[in-house]
Amino acid sequence: MDILLQAATGAGGGMGTSLLMMVAIIAVFYFFMIRPQQKKQKDVQKAREAMKVGDKVVTAGGIHGRIKEIGETWFLVEVADGVKLKFEKTSVFASSSDVTTP
């Protein structure tokens, strides 16, 4: 009878421990992977909203230019004298303080 009671309490304790370990792994994953990524995305979004006409920018494709016009979801960027390209805001990553163009 004692053996059955010990086996029952041992199995229940193991399940609680594995559940606790799973919760700990998820918490570590959240604080070291997901949360910093969300913070970085929020900072990039804030930087995009702060961009204004005249700022130097770099696109996701590596194109350097200066903002000439801003729309709801796009930037019109002048990449050379008289050459203007329209980019989605999500593809522009750096502004004047982050860019050094010749």
BAKOL-845666 format. One line per 4 residues: number of its first residue (from 1); their letters; for each residue x negated, y, z negated of N, C-alpha, C, O, CB. Coordinates in Angstrom, 2 decimals. Glycine has a CB too. Example, Ala and Ser with C-alpha at 12.3 -4.5 7.8 and 13.67 -1.06 7.14 Angstrom:
! residues 2
1> AS> -13.19:-5.69:-7.80:-12.30:-4.50:-7.80:-13.20:-3.30:-7.80:-14.24:-3.32:-8.46:-11.31:-4.47:-9.05 ~ -12.85:-2.25:-7.08:-13.67:-1.06:-7.14:-12.90:0.03:-7.87:-13.41:1.14:-8.04:-14.08:-0.60:-5.72
END
This chain:
! residues 102
1> MDIL> -0.82:-1.19:0.00:0.00:0.00:0.00:-0.86:1.26:0.00:-0.56:2.22:0.70:0.93:0.00:-1.20 ~ -1.93:1.24:-0.77:-2.84:2.39:-0.82:-3.47:2.65:0.53:-3.70:3.80:0.90:-3.92:2.17:-1.87 ~ -3.76:1.61:1.26:-4.38:1.76:2.58:-3.45:2.49:3.54:-3.89:3.34:4.30:-4.77:0.38:3.16 ~ -2.16:2.17:3.51:-1.20:2.84:4.38:-1.07:4.32:4.03:-0.99:5.16:4.92:0.17:2.15:4.29
5> LQAA> -1.04:4.64:2.74:-0.95:6.04:2.32:-2.19:6.83:2.74:-2.07:7.98:3.18:-0.76:6.12:0.81 ~ -3.36:6.23:2.60:-4.60:6.89:2.99:-4.63:7.11:4.51:-5.06:8.17:4.97:-5.81:6.07:2.55 ~ -4.19:6.15:5.25:-4.17:6.26:6.71:-3.20:7.36:7.15:-3.50:8.11:8.08:-3.78:4.92:7.36 ~ -2.06:7.45:6.50:-1.06:8.46:6.86:-1.58:9.86:6.56:-1.44:10.76:7.39:0.26:8.22:6.10
9> TGAG> -2.18:10.06:5.40:-2.71:11.39:5.06:-3.93:11.72:5.91:-4.15:12.88:6.25:-3.06:11.47:3.56 ~ -4.73:10.74:6.25:-5.91:10.97:7.09:-5.53:11.38:8.50:-6.17:12.26:9.07:-6.78:9.71:7.15 ~ -4.51:10.79:9.06:-4.08:11.12:10.42:-3.48:12.52:10.45:-3.73:13.27:11.39:-3.06:10.10:10.93 ~ -2.70:12.88:9.46:-2.09:14.21:9.40:-3.15:15.30:9.23:-3.03:16.36:9.84:-1.08:14.29:8.26
13> GGMG> -4.16:15.05:8.42:-5.23:16.01:8.21:-6.05:16.22:9.48:-6.48:17.34:9.76:-6.14:15.54:7.07 ~ -6.25:15.18:10.24:-7.01:15.28:11.49:-6.27:16.11:12.52:-6.89:16.86:13.28:-7.30:13.90:12.06 ~ -4.96:15.98:12.55:-4.16:16.74:13.51:-4.16:18.23:13.15:-4.24:19.08:14.04:-2.71:16.20:13.54 ~ -4.09:18.52:11.87:-4.14:19.91:11.43:-5.48:20.55:11.73:-5.55:21.72:12.12:-3.84:20.01:9.95
17> TSLL> -6.54:19.78:11.55:-7.88:20.28:11.83:-8.07:20.54:13.32:-8.65:21.56:13.71:-8.93:19.28:11.33 ~ -7.58:19.65:14.15:-7.74:19.84:15.59:-6.90:21.03:16.08:-7.30:21.75:16.99:-7.34:18.56:16.36 ~ -5.75:21.22:15.47:-4.92:22.38:15.82:-5.62:23.68:15.41:-5.61:24.66:16.16:-3.53:22.28:15.14 ~ -6.22:23.67:14.23:-6.96:24.84:13.76:-8.16:25.13:14.67:-8.44:26.29:14.96:-7.43:24.61:12.31
21> MMVA> -8.85:24.10:15.10:-9.99:24.28:16.01:-9.52:24.85:17.36:-10.19:25.70:17.94:-10.72:22.94:16.23 ~ -8.38:24.38:17.84:-7.85:24.87:19.12:-7.50:26.35:19.00:-7.79:27.13:19.92:-6.61:24.04:19.54 ~ -6.88:26.75:17.90:-6.54:28.15:17.68:-7.82:29.00:17.60:-7.87:30.10:18.14:-5.70:28.31:16.38 ~ -8.84:28.48:16.92:-10.12:29.20:16.81:-10.77:29.38:18.17:-11.31:30.45:18.46:-11.07:28.45:15.86
25> IIAV> -10.74:28.37:19.00:-11.32:28.45:20.35:-10.58:29.49:21.18:-11.20:30.28:21.88:-11.29:27.07:21.06 ~ -9.27:29.49:21.11:-8.47:30.48:21.86:-8.78:31.89:21.36:-8.90:32.81:22.17:-6.95:30.18:21.72 ~ -8.91:32.07:20.05:-9.22:33.39:19.49:-10.59:33.87:19.96:-10.74:35.04:20.33:-9.18:33.36:17.95 ~ -11.58:33.00:19.94:-12.92:33.37:20.40:-12.88:33.71:21.88:-13.46:34.71:22.31:-13.93:32.22:20.15
29> FYFF> -12.19:32.91:22.66:-12.06:33.17:24.10:-11.42:34.53:24.34:-11.87:35.28:25.21:-11.23:32.07:24.78 ~ -10.39:34.87:23.58:-9.70:36.15:23.75:-10.63:37.32:23.41:-10.74:38.26:24.19:-8.45:36.21:22.86 ~ -11.30:37.25:22.26:-12.11:38.38:21.82:-13.41:38.56:22.59:-13.94:39.67:22.65:-12.41:38.23:20.36 ~ -13.94:37.48:23.17:-15.20:37.61:23.91:-15.04:37.67:25.42:-15.99:38.04:26.11:-16.09:36.48:23.56
33> MIRP> -13.88:37.31:25.96:-13.71:37.30:27.41:-12.56:38.18:27.87:-12.77:39.07:28.70:-13.48:35.88:27.88 ~ -11.37:37.97:27.37:-10.19:38.65:27.89:-10.15:40.11:27.43:-9.94:41.00:28.26:-8.93:37.93:27.44 ~ -10.33:40.36:26.16:-10.23:41.73:25.63:-11.24:42.69:26.24:-10.86:43.79:26.62:-10.40:41.70:24.13 ~ -12.52:42.32:26.36:-13.47:43.24:27.00:-13.13:43.53:28.46:-13.32:44.65:28.93:-14.88:42.68:26.91
37> QQKK> -12.62:42.53:29.17:-12.24:42.73:30.57:-11.07:43.71:30.67:-11.05:44.57:31.55:-11.87:41.39:31.23 ~ -10.09:43.59:29.78:-8.96:44.51:29.78:-9.42:45.93:29.46:-8.92:46.89:30.05:-7.90:44.07:28.77 ~ -10.36:46.06:28.53:-10.89:47.38:28.17:-11.62:48.00:29.36:-11.48:49.19:29.63:-11.84:47.28:26.94 ~ -12.40:47.19:30.06:-13.13:47.68:31.23:-12.16:48.14:32.32:-12.37:49.18:32.93:-14.07:46.59:31.78
41> QKDV> -11.10:47.37:32.57:-10.11:47.75:33.57:-9.41:49.05:33.19:-9.13:49.88:34.05:-9.07:46.63:33.75 ~ -9.13:49.23:31.90:-8.49:50.44:31.44:-9.41:51.65:31.64:-8.95:52.73:32.03:-8.10:50.31:29.96 ~ -10.71:51.47:31.38:-11.67:52.55:31.58:-11.81:52.92:33.06:-11.90:54.10:33.39:-13.03:52.14:31.02 ~ -11.82:51.92:33.94:-11.90:52.18:35.38:-10.65:52.92:35.85:-10.75:53.86:36.64:-12.07:50.86:36.17
45> QKAR> -9.48:52.52:35.36:-8.24:53.19:35.73:-8.24:54.64:35.27:-7.82:55.54:36.00:-7.03:52.45:35.13 ~ -8.74:54.87:34.05:-8.82:56.24:33.52:-9.76:57.09:34.38:-9.48:58.26:34.65:-9.30:56.22:32.05 ~ -10.88:56.50:34.80:-11.85:57.22:35.63:-11.23:57.56:36.98:-11.46:58.65:37.50:-13.13:56.39:35.83 ~ -10.45:56.64:37.56:-9.79:56.92:38.85:-8.79:58.06:38.72:-8.69:58.91:39.60:-9.08:55.66:39.37
49> EAMK> -8.06:58.08:37.63:-7.07:59.14:37.42:-7.74:60.50:37.22:-7.15:61.54:37.52:-6.19:58.82:36.21 ~ -8.97:60.51:36.72:-9.69:61.75:36.47:-10.39:62.30:37.72:-10.86:63.44:37.71:-10.71:61.55:35.37 ~ -10.47:61.50:38.78:-11.14:61.95:40.00:-10.36:63.08:40.65:-9.13:63.10:40.64:-11.31:60.78:40.99 ~ -11.11:64.02:41.21:-10.48:65.18:41.84:-11.16:65.48:43.17:-12.21:64.91:43.48:-10.54:66.42:40.91
53> VGDK> -10.56:66.36:43.95:-11.11:66.75:45.25:-12.51:67.32:45.03:-12.73:68.16:44.15:-10.18:67.78:45.97 ~ -13.45:66.86:45.85:-14.83:67.32:45.76:-15.76:66.35:45.05:-16.98:66.48:45.15:-14.87:68.64:45.06 ~ -15.20:65.38:44.32:-16.03:64.41:43.62:-16.69:63.46:44.62:-16.09:63.08:45.62:-15.20:63.61:42.60 ~ -17.94:63.09:44.32:-18.63:62.07:45.11:-18.17:60.71:44.60:-18.02:60.50:43.39:-20.20:62.22:45.02
57> VVTA> -17.93:59.78:45.52:-17.45:58.45:45.14:-18.17:57.36:45.92:-18.79:57.62:46.95:-15.93:58.34:45.36 ~ -18.07:56.14:45.40:-18.56:54.94:46.09:-17.41:53.95:46.12:-16.75:53.73:45.11:-19.83:54.33:45.38 ~ -17.17:53.36:47.29:-16.08:52.39:47.42:-16.58:50.99:47.12:-17.78:50.77:46.93:-15.47:52.44:48.84 ~ -15.65:50.05:47.07:-15.99:48.65:46.82:-16.90:48.11:47.92:-17.70:47.21:47.67:-14.73:47.79:46.72
61> GGIH> -16.79:48.66:49.12:-17.63:48.23:50.24:-18.98:48.92:50.28:-19.78:48.64:51.16:-16.92:48.47:51.52 ~ -19.24:49.83:49.33:-20.53:50.49:49.26:-20.61:51.77:50.07:-21.70:52.29:50.29:-21.57:49.56:49.72 ~ -19.47:52.29:50.51:-19.46:53.52:51.30:-19.48:54.72:50.35:-18.65:54.82:49.44:-18.20:53.57:52.23 ~ -20.44:55.61:50.58:-20.57:56.82:49.77:-19.89:57.98:50.49:-19.97:58.09:51.71:-22.06:57.15:49.49
65> GRIK> -19.22:58.84:49.74:-18.59:59.99:50.34:-18.07:60.95:49.30:-18.34:60.81:48.10:-17.46:59.56:51.24 ~ -17.32:61.95:49.77:-16.77:62.98:48.89:-15.26:63.03:49.12:-14.80:63.02:50.26:-17.43:64.38:49.17 ~ -14.49:63.09:48.03:-13.03:63.12:48.12:-12.58:64.44:48.74:-12.99:65.52:48.29:-12.38:62.93:46.72 ~ -11.75:64.35:49.78:-11.20:65.54:50.43:-9.72:65.74:50.13:-9.23:66.86:50.12:-11.42:65.47:51.92
69> EIGE> -9.01:64.64:49.89:-7.58:64.71:49.62:-7.19:63.51:48.77:-7.77:62.43:48.88:-6.75:64.75:50.96 ~ -6.19:63.71:47.92:-5.73:62.64:47.04:-4.24:62.43:47.24:-3.45:63.38:47.15:-6.05:62.96:45.55 ~ -3.85:61.17:47.50:-2.45:60.81:47.62:-2.00:60.01:46.41:-2.76:59.85:45.45:-2.20:60.01:48.90 ~ -0.80:59.51:46.46:-0.26:58.71:45.35:-1.09:57.45:45.11:-1.41:57.11:43.96:1.20:58.33:45.63
73> TWFL> -1.43:56.74:46.20:-2.15:55.47:46.06:-3.45:55.45:46.86:-4.07:54.39:46.98:-1.27:54.33:46.50 ~ -3.89:56.58:47.40:-5.07:56.60:48.26:-5.90:57.86:48.05:-5.45:58.86:47.50:-4.66:56.49:49.72 ~ -7.16:57.76:48.52:-8.08:58.89:48.58:-8.48:59.07:50.03:-8.68:58.08:50.74:-9.33:58.67:47.67 ~ -8.60:60.30:50.49:-9.17:60.60:51.80:-10.60:61.03:51.50:-10.84:62.04:50.84:-8.36:61.74:52.59
77> VEVA> -11.56:60.23:52.00:-12.97:60.44:51.67:-13.73:60.84:52.92:-13.62:60.18:53.96:-13.59:59.16:51.04 ~ -14.50:61.92:52.82:-15.34:62.36:53.94:-16.70:61.68:53.76:-17.38:61.88:52.76:-15.49:63.94:53.99 ~ -17.07:60.85:54.75:-18.32:60.09:54.67:-19.44:60.75:55.47:-20.61:60.47:55.24:-18.10:58.67:55.17 ~ -19.08:61.62:56.39:-20.05:62.40:57.17:-19.31:63.66:57.63:-18.10:63.77:57.44:-20.64:61.58:58.41
81> DGVK> -20.03:64.59:58.23:-19.39:65.82:58.69:-18.27:65.49:59.67:-18.53:64.96:60.75:-20.42:66.76:59.35 ~ -17.05:65.79:59.30:-15.89:65.58:60.16:-15.39:64.15:60.21:-14.42:63.87:60.93:-16.22:66.02:61.52 ~ -16.00:63.22:59.48:-15.57:61.82:59.49:-14.88:61.53:58.16:-15.52:61.51:57.11:-16.78:60.84:59.72 ~ -13.57:61.31:58.22:-12.78:61.06:57.01:-12.14:59.69:57.09:-11.62:59.29:58.13:-11.70:62.16:56.81
85> LKFE> -12.20:58.97:55.99:-11.61:57.64:55.90:-10.64:57.61:54.73:-10.88:58.24:53.70:-12.71:56.54:55.74 ~ -9.55:56.86:54.89:-8.55:56.74:53.82:-8.78:55.41:53.11:-8.86:54.36:53.75:-7.08:56.83:54.39 ~ -8.89:55.47:51.79:-9.12:54.28:50.97:-8.04:54.18:49.91:-7.55:55.19:49.40:-10.51:54.32:50.32 ~ -7.66:52.95:49.58:-6.78:52.71:48.45:-7.53:53.09:47.17:-8.74:52.89:47.09:-6.30:51.22:48.41
89> KTSV> -6.83:53.62:46.20:-7.47:54.02:44.95:-8.16:52.85:44.25:-9.18:53.02:43.58:-6.45:54.65:44.02 ~ -7.60:51.67:44.40:-8.18:50.50:43.73:-9.53:50.09:44.30:-10.25:49.32:43.66:-7.23:49.33:43.83 ~ -9.90:50.59:45.49:-11.19:50.22:46.06:-12.26:51.27:45.80:-13.39:51.10:46.26:-11.05:50.00:47.55 ~ -11.95:52.33:45.08:-12.94:53.35:44.73:-13.34:53.12:43.28:-12.50:53.10:42.38:-12.38:54.80:44.94
93> FASS> -14.65:52.96:43.06:-15.12:52.56:41.73:-15.91:53.60:40.97:-15.85:53.63:39.74:-15.94:51.36:41.86 ~ -16.65:54.45:41.64:-17.52:55.38:40.90:-17.23:56.82:41.32:-16.86:57.08:42.46:-19.01:55.05:41.15 ~ -17.40:57.74:40.39:-17.19:59.14:40.69:-18.52:59.89:40.59:-19.58:59.29:40.42:-16.14:59.75:39.75 ~ -18.45:61.21:40.69:-19.63:62.07:40.83:-20.68:61.85:39.75:-21.88:61.90:40.05:-19.21:63.50:40.82
97> SDVT> -20.31:61.63:38.53:-21.30:61.47:37.47:-22.05:60.15:37.57:-23.14:60.01:37.03:-20.62:61.58:36.11 ~ -21.47:59.17:38.26:-22.08:57.85:38.37:-22.87:57.67:39.66:-23.61:56.69:39.81:-21.02:56.77:38.27 ~ -22.73:58.60:40.60:-23.28:58.41:41.95:-24.40:59.40:42.20:-24.30:60.58:41.86:-22.18:58.57:43.01 ~ -25.47:58.91:42.80:-26.53:59.80:43.26:-26.66:59.60:44.76:-27.24:58.62:45.21:-27.89:59.53:42.52
101> TP> -26.13:60.53:45.52:-26.23:60.45:46.98:-27.21:61.51:47.48:-27.28:62.59:46.90:-24.84:60.64:47.64 ~ -27.96:61.21:48.53:-28.93:62.16:49.05:-28.30:63.36:49.68:-29.00:64.25:50.16:-29.81:61.49:50.04
END
